[in-house]
Amino acid sequence: MYYPEELVEEIRVKNDIVDVISGYVRLTKKGGPYFGLCPFHNEKSPSFSVSRQKQMYYCFGCGAGGNVFTFLMEYENYSFLEALKVLADRAGVQLPEREYSKEAKQRADTKAVLLEINKKAARYFYIQLKSGGGAHAYTYLTGRGLGEETIKAFGLGYSNKYSNDLYQYLKREGYKDELIAQAGLISVDERQGVYDKFWNRVMFPIMDANSRVIGFGGRVMGDAKPKYLNSPETLVFDKSRNLYGLNRARTSRKPYFLLCEGYMDVISLHQAGFTNAVASLGTALTQGHASLIKRYVNEVYLTYDSDEAGTKAALRAVPILREAGITARVIRMEPYKDPDEFIKGLGADEFGKRVEKAGNGFMFSLEVLERGYDMNTPEGRTAFMREAARRLTEFEEEIERNNYIQAVAERYRVGYEELKGLTAKMAVETGQARPVSRPRQSKSRDREDGIQKSQKILLTWLASDEEVFRQVSKYVLPEDFSEGLYREVAGLLYEQYERHELNPAAVMNHFTDDKEHREVAGLFHTRIRELTTVREQEKALSETVVRVKKHSIEEAAKKLDPSDMAGLQRLMEAKRELERLGKLHISIN
């Protein structure tokens, strides 16, 4: 939904960035700005700067930066609209009601009610666990080594032995049968009538990334089957796009997730201090899971069971994660089956050591593959290397592929060039060989990237120093920037200077698309190589102005109609101006 620019700016102004970020990061005032440890990368010395004057933040270590909306989007992984709503509530600003079609409004209303029902069911299960009737379930959980704080933190509960108890409770709360059924909490058949989906089970509420209860998992207390039962998919619950424990793991600030198979594995790891553990919900890892993980981390440590089923699951997960751009590593659990048993048997310190020793996911897959070949015979070894080479062809980037070829060659004691040649041969045989890009195209791409970097650097300077703008604006105009985002941002910045109200944080309000918002934040916080003296800075800035102007003239020349004499005259004047710019000196105070 689109909200007026004035409303977005009102919400931003009413949420002082120092006050908001102080709720997440401990900040200390040093001169003008505030400094703290960056929440977006691991560091020991504070390089995370927050400016109350500019209402923007920037990390000199990792380059993260933006305004108060950007911070919530990056830290909480919110969309722009989600961040806007959170800050509107914080400031007491009422957002206009979203206009829905009749069908969309009905769907949104239904989802809201289903979330209410799930929340009440979770509370009900928790109360049942603490009642006399839930004593054996509570004993089961404590017997598994879970403490009271952990049970409460994960909202664990119990569905008692009466098969329609929850149904009767929700009916008393005023919910209709149809909606309770849509929440996946009851079943209906002609013979038994209405009965609870879960009864006589320890209950594990499943929450989305925003800690809303979207479904349940239940572990039976007796000998009934199935041992574990999950909610069916509903309007609010899609098991292939949610992860158990994600609501807690996403705030751990660790650069990787520990990916488990079961609920108890996740809970045990969190209790032991490994608060970045998550698990898929009774299903194999999917591309949806991988895409969700990619929003938070770029690396995953697989902690699957050490039995044959767990090994197969890990082998399936590795290529899915790689396709999503996630590096996979595998933690060995032997002599235990899973993380829960490992923690109980050897403790958290030993598990931490296993994390440190985790092996590369691709190399793990070759270890498992090796078991199917007789490596003591030339035939078996050759067949194995051919299959290894075929798998190496799946790495699309040449540098990454060559690195893995080298690792495999060293591990299996074969020549690097020989294995590289075999990999190339397998690529041709399997139809995966790709033509090499022509150097000319590559140079063009590099040149384009270089111009973009120059324009980003110039925008960063213009947004930081009014005196720099005063000098640069004599030579460079918004139309000298590349069409699209860069030119639009430059135009908004120039308009602010004309009104004598420089406010880069407000410029970002114009871009509500998540990708554009983050990109604009980067335009104002482009890393500029370390320049120790003012003279070096002035020289670099002058050269950047010349590069941007020269590129603009070259682009105009390409589009000029040869019959446009007036345009040709302007172009010649611009080129003469460019020659004079070669002697340009811009002062930096």
N, C-alpha and C positions, 0 to 999 in steps of 0.2 A: 504494500500500500504506500502511496505517495503522501507525505506530510509537507505542509508549506515550509519554505525555507525559514521564515520568521519564527515558526514554532520550534524547529530543530535548533536554531540558534538560541532561543530562549532557554531550552532545556540544557544546552551546553553551558551557557553562561551561569545558570543556577547550580551547576555541578562543578565546583572548583576542582581542578585536576589534582592539586596537591592533597585536598581532603579525600578525594575518591581513592587515589593510589595509596594513600597512607593506610587505608583499610586492608591493603594487600602486602605492602612493602614498608619496612621500617625506614623512614627518611630522616636525614639530618641536614639542617641548613648550613651551607658553606658559601658565604658571600651572598650572591643573588639566588642561585638555584638551590634545589634540594638534591641530595645524593643518597643512594642506597644500593644494595646488592640487586643486580638485574634478575627479575623473575623469569626471564626467557632464556637464560643460559647459566651454567654453573661458573661462579667466579668467587674469589676470596677478597678482592679489593673493590670497593664500590665504584662502578663506572656508569651507573644508571642515574641520569639527570632529569629532574622535573622542574620546569620553569613556571612559576605562578604568573609572571608577566606575560609570557607568550602562550600560556595554557597548553603547552605541549611537553612531551617527554622524549628523551633520546638516550640510547645506550651507546657509549663510546667503544664498548667491547664487541657487541654483536650487530650493531646498526639498527636495532628495533627502534621505532619512533612513531609518533602520531599525536592525536588529541585524545580527549577523554573517551570518545566513542571507540577509537582504535584500541585503546588499552583494554577495554572490556571485551572487544571482539577477539583480541589476541589471547588474553589471559583466560577468559571464560569460554572461548571458542563460540561466541555468540555471532549471529548475523547482525547486520547494522540495525535492522528493525528490532531485534531482541535487545540489543544494547540500548537503543533509544527508549524502549518501554521500561527497562530497568531504571534508567536514569530519570525518566519522567516520573516514575513512582517515587524515587528518592527525593525529587525536588517538589513533589506535590503538584505536578502539572497534569491536567486531564487531557489525554489524547482523544481525538475525535473517534467515534465508533466506526469501525471498518464496515464498508458497504459490501454485503454479500448478495449473491443470487439466492433465490429461495432454497435451492438444493444445497449450495455451499454453506448457507447459514444453518440449515438443519444438520448437516454433517458436523460442523464446528460445535454446535450445541450438544450433539450426541457424544462427541469426543470428550467434551468438558464433563458431562455427566458420568461417563465411563471412568474417567480419572477420579472423580469424587467417590464412586462406588469402590474402586480399587483401594483408595486411601482408607476408607472406612473398614473395608475387609481386612487390610493390613493391621489396623489398630485392634480390630476384633480378635484376630489371630494372636497378637501379642498379649492381649489381656487373658486369652484362654491359656497361653503358655504359663502365665504367672498364677493361674488359679489352681485349685486342688486337682482338678481333672487333667491338668497338663503336667503334673509332677513327673511322670515317667518320660515325657518328651524333654522336659528341662534337664532331667538326669542324663538323658542320652546326649544332649548338647554339652553339658559340663563334663561328661565322661569322655567326650571327644576332645577335651582340652580347651574349650571355649570359656572365657571369662565373662562376667556380667556386663562389662563395658562393651565387649565385642558383640554380645547378643543384642544389646540395645542399639549399638551403632548400625548394625545390619538389619534391625527390625525383625529378627527371627520370631516365629510364632508357632502356633499349634492349631490344627483344625481337629476338633474333638470327634469322638466316635459316633456321634449322632449324625445321620446322613442328610439332615435338612436343617441343621442348627443355624448355619450362616444364612441360608435362604430366609428363614423366619426372621432373623435379625434385620436383614436388609429390607424385608417387607415392612417391618415396623418402622423403619427409617423413611418409608414413603416411596421406595423405588419399585417400578413396575417389573413384572416377570420378564418382559421383552428386553428391557435394558440390562437386567441382571444376567440374562442369558447372553446378550451381546458382549458383556464383560468377560465371558468365559468362565463364570463361577458356578453355574448350575447346568444340569442336563435335564432333558424332558423326554420321557418315552411313555407309550400308552399303558404299559404294564405297571411300571414303578411310579409313574407320575413325575413330579419335580423332585430332584435330589441334588445335593451339593457335588460339585466336581471333585472337591478335595475333602476328605474326612479321614481322621486318625492318621494324620501326617504332620511331621515337622515342616513348617512353612518358611520358604525363602522368598521374601518380596523381591521382585525384579524391578529395578528403577532405571529410568532413562538418564541421559547425561545431566539433566536438570533436577535429579532426585525426585521425580514424580513416579509413583507406583504405576507400572503399566501391565504387570502380570505377576504370576507366581510360579514357583517350583515347589513341589512337595515330596518329601521322602517318607515312605510308608513306615509305620511303627511296628507292624506285624509282618506276616509272611505273604501278604497280598501282592499281586502283580498289577501294574509294573512297580518296580522298586522306586523309581523316580517318575514323577508326572509333572508336565509343564502345562501352563495355560495354552489354550488354542490361540491361533492368531486372531487378532481383533482389529478394530479401527485404530487402537493405540499401541498394539503390540505386534511387532514384526521381528521374529526371532533371528532372521538373517541380517538384520540391520541394527541390532542392539547387542551389548556386551554386559555380562554380569560384573558388577563392581566398577563400571566405568565412571559413575557419578563420584566415586571417591578417588579412583586412580588418576583421573584427569587433573586433579589439583596437587598431585604429588611432586610436580615439577621435575620428575626424572626424565631423562632423554629417551627412555625406552619403556615398553610394557613387558611384564611377565605374563605370557599367555598360557592359561591353564585349561583343563578339561572340565573340572567340576566346581560346584559352589563351595564345598568344604575346602578345596585347595586354595581358592581365592581368600576365603575368610581366615584360614590358618596363616597364610602368608601375610595378610594385613596385620593380624594380631602379632606376628613375629617381627613387624617393622618394615615389611616389603609392601608398601602401600601403593605400588604401581601394578598390582596383579589384577587381571581381568580374565573372563572365561566366556566362550561362546555358549549359547543357551540350548543345550541338548541337541546340537546339530554340528556338522562339520564346518570348518571355517569356510566362509563364502567371500566372493568379491565385495559384497556389501559390507561385511565385517572389515575387510582390508581397507576399503575406502574410509570407513569410520575411524579406524586406527590411524590412518594417514593424516587425519585432521589434527592429531595430537603429537605423534612421535614418528620418527623415521626408522626406528629399530625395534625389533621384537625378539624376546628370548622365549623360546618354546619350552614349556615345562610339562609336556605331555607325559602320560603314563609310560613306564619303561617296558611294558609288555608289547606283544606283537601288534595289537590294535592301536596302541599309542604311537608306536613307530610308524605305522602306516598313515596315521593322522598327521604326524609331523611331516612325512614325505609329501603328502597332499598339500599341506599348508605352505611349504617353502616356496614353490613356484607362484602360488596365488599372491603371497606377500611381495615377491620380487616384481611381479607384474604391476603391483600398485606402487612400486618405488620404495619398498620397505626392506631393509636388510634383516635377514633371519639368522638367529643363532640358536643352538640347541644345548640345553642343560641336561647332563646325564644324571639320572636319579638312582642308579644302582648303588647299593643293593636293595633299595626300596622301590615301591611301585609308583608313588606319586608324591607331590610336594607335602601334602598333609602328613603322610607316613614319615617322610624324610625329616621334617621339622620335629616331629615327636621323637624320632629315633636319634638324630644327631644334633639337632638344635639349629638356631638361626645363624650362628657364626659359620658353621660348616656349610650351610646352604649358600651363604654369601660367597664362600670360597668356590663353590660349584658355579655360581654366577660368573665369577671372574674367569673361570676356566672354560666357559661355554664355547663350544666349537662352531665354526661357520656352518650355516645350514646346507649350503651346496656340498661342502666336503663331507658332511654327515650323510647326505644322500648317496654319495659315492661309497662310503664305508658300508652302508646297507646293501648297495648294489653289488659290492665285491663278494658278499656272501654267496651269491648265486653263480660264481665262476670258480673254476679250479685254477687258482693263480700260480700253481706250481708247474703248469704245463704251458708251452708256447701258444697252443690253440686257445686255451682259456684266457690267458693274459691278453692275447691279441683281441679276442672278442670283447673283453672288458674295456680295453682302451678305445675300441671303436665306439662302444656305447657311451663312454665318458666323453669322447670327442663330439658325439652327436649332441649330448647335453650341453656342452660348451658353446655350441652354435646358438643356443637360446639367449645368450647375452648379446644384446643388440649393440651396445656401445663398445667400440674397438678397444679402448683403454681397459675397460673393465674385463672384457673377454681375455685380453692378453695377460692381465694380472692373474686371472684364474687359471689360464693355461700354464703359467709359470708355477703357480702353487701346486697344480696337479702333477706337473712334470717332476717337481721336487719330491712330492709325496710318494710317487710310484716309480721314481728313479728312471725316467725316460728323458730323452733330449727335448729341450724346449722347441727348437725349430721343427723337429720331427712331429711333435704333437700339434704344433701350430699348423703344419702342412696337412696333417690328418683331419684336423678340425675344419680347415678350408675345404677339403675334399668332401667331408660329410655334409657341409653346408650346401655344396653343389648338388650332391645326391638327394638331399631332402628338400631341395628347392628353396633354401633359406638364404642363399648367397644374394647379396645386394650390390648393385653397381657403385663404384666409388664416386663420390661427388667431384665435380670438376673444380680445380683450384680457383678458376675465375669466379665461380659462384661463391666459394668460401671467402675469398677476399672481399667480395661485395658485402657479404653478410657481416664480416668483421668490421668493415668500414661503417656500415649502418649502425652496428652496436656501439662503435666509438663515438659517433655523432650523438646517439641517444645519451650516452654517458656524459658527454660534454654539456648537453642541454640540461640534464639532471643536476649536474654540478652548478651550472649557472643559476638554475632555479633555487637551489639551496642557498647560494650566496645572496640572491635577490631577496629571499624571504628572511634573511638574517640581519641585513645591514642597510639602513635607509640611505646612507651616504653612497654606498656601492650602487644602489638602484639609481640614485640621482645621476651618477656618471655614466652608467651602462645604458640607461634608457635613451640617451642621446643617439646611440648607435644601433641598439637592438630593440625591436618591437615585438609584440605578441605573434605577428604573422611570420616572424623569422623562425619560430619554433615549428616542429613537425605537426602536421594536421592531426587532430584528434585530442587526446588527453593532455599532451604537453602544451599545445596551443591554448586549450581552454583554461588550464591552470594559470598559464602566463597572463592571459587576458584578465582573469579574476584578480590576480595579484596586482597588475597594473592599475585596475580600477580602484583597488583599495588605496594605492599610493596617491592616486589623483584626489581621493577624498581625504588624504592625510590620516588614514586609519589602518595601518598595517596590522593584519590579523590572519596569519596563515591557518590557525585552528578553525576559523570560520570558513575559509575556502573549502576545507574538507567536507563541510556540511552539504555542499552541492552534489556530492557523490555518494549515493545511498547503496549503489551496487557494491557488494562486499569486496569483490576483486578490485574494482576501481578505487574504493576507499583506501585499501591497503597500499595500492600502487601510488596514490597521491601522497600518502604518508611518507613513502620512500623518496618522492621527489623533493621533499623539504628536508630530508635527512640523508642525502647521499654522502657516502664516505669519500672524503677528499684526502689524498695521500698526505702523510705528515710533512708539513712545511715549517721549518724551524724559525725562519726569519720573516719579518714583514715584507722585505724585498722579494723573497721567494714567492710569497703569497700573491703579491701584486703582479709579478711576472706571470704566474700561473693563471690568474684571473684574466689578465689581458690576452693571453694566448687562447683561453677558452672563448672569450668574446669574439675573437677573430675567426676561430673554427666554426662557431655557430653562424656567424654572418656569412662566411664563405660558402657554407653548405646551403644556406637559404638562397644565395645568389645562383648557385649551380642548379638548384631545383627549379628556380624561376626560369632559368635559361632553357631547361628541358621542355618546359610547358609553353614557351613563347611562340606565338604564331609569327613566322618570318615576315608576314605582310603588316604586322603591327609596328609601325614606325615609332609611335609614341612610346610603346612598351620597350622597344629596342633602345631608344634614347635613355629611358629610365634605367635600363639594365647597364648601359655603358657608364652612366653616372655612378651607379652602385658599385661597379668594379673599380672606378677611380677612388671612390670613398674607401673601398677595401684596402687599396694600396696605402692610403693615409693611415688606416687602422693599424698597419704593420708597425707604426711608431707610437701606437697608443700606450699611455701610461695611466693606470687607475690607482688612485691612492686608497689605502686602507688605514683607517685610524686605529 
